[in-house]
Structures are given as structure tokens and as C-alpha cells.
Amino acid sequence: MNVWSPYWPTPDIEAGLPMDIAEYILGYQAEYAEEPPEVSPAVEQVLGRPGRTLTRWAADHAADLT
């Protein structure tokens, strides 16, 4: 069974990223995965349309990603 641990070797750590930096990045990503930040209203003001989620963006660009 694959269970993630903060001490599990990751590509960043294996590539030589210092452990404290790698742990900070992983913690930051985990925090955003649990509670994504709100999108600023400036996104819609600049783009002229609401911002997209990563899921929506990936679906819109699926052909480009294969």
C-alpha cells in the first residue's frame, strides 16, 4: 500500500532539494489541496470572464496534453 509520508522520498528531494525546503513546499501544496484560496475578483476584471479551476482548464486543454 502506498501511503504518503512527509519523509517519503520525492523527486524534488532525490534531485537534491534541501529537506527543509522540500518539506515546506509539500506542506504548502497540502494546505492548498485541502482549502484552495479564493480567486481574486481581479481575475475576471482582467480576463473579462471568471477564472477557471484546474479541473476545468485541464478538461478544456485535454487534447493539448496528450
N, C-alpha and C positions, 0 to 999 in steps of 0.2 A: 504494500500500500504506500503510495506517495503522499506524504504529509509534509507540507512546507514548514520549515523552522527558520528563525532568523539566522541560524548558524549553518543552514544548508548551503553548500557551495553553489553560487550563482555564476553565470558567465561574467558579470562585472567583477566579482571577487577573483575568479580564476584568471581574468585578464590583468590583474594586478591593481585593481582599485583598492585603496586602503579600507580596511574593515569598517572603521567608524564612518567613513563616507558612504560606503555601500549600505550599512545599516540605516543611516539617515535617509537615503533615497528610498529604500524598501519601506521604511516606516511612513514616509511621506506618501508614497503610492498607495499603501494600505489604507491610510486615513482618507484619501480621496476616493478610493473604491467603496468605502463604507458610506461616506457622505460627500458626494461631489459638490463643488462650490456652485453657487448660483451664477448664472450668466449675467453679465453686466448689461443694462439697457443700452449701453453704447454700441454693443454688437449690432443690434437692429438699426440703430441710428446710422451707423457707418455702412452696413451692408444693404440697408433698405428692406431687409427681411429678417425674421427671427433666426437666431443661431441654431445649429443642428447638434444633436447628440452624436457621440462617436458611432453608436449603432446605426443611426440614420445615415451618417456620412459614409460608413463602410458599405451599407446597402446601396447607396447612390453610386459608389465607385467600385462595386464588386467586379465588374468587367476589367477595370484597370488594375486590379490586384491579383489577377490570375495569370 
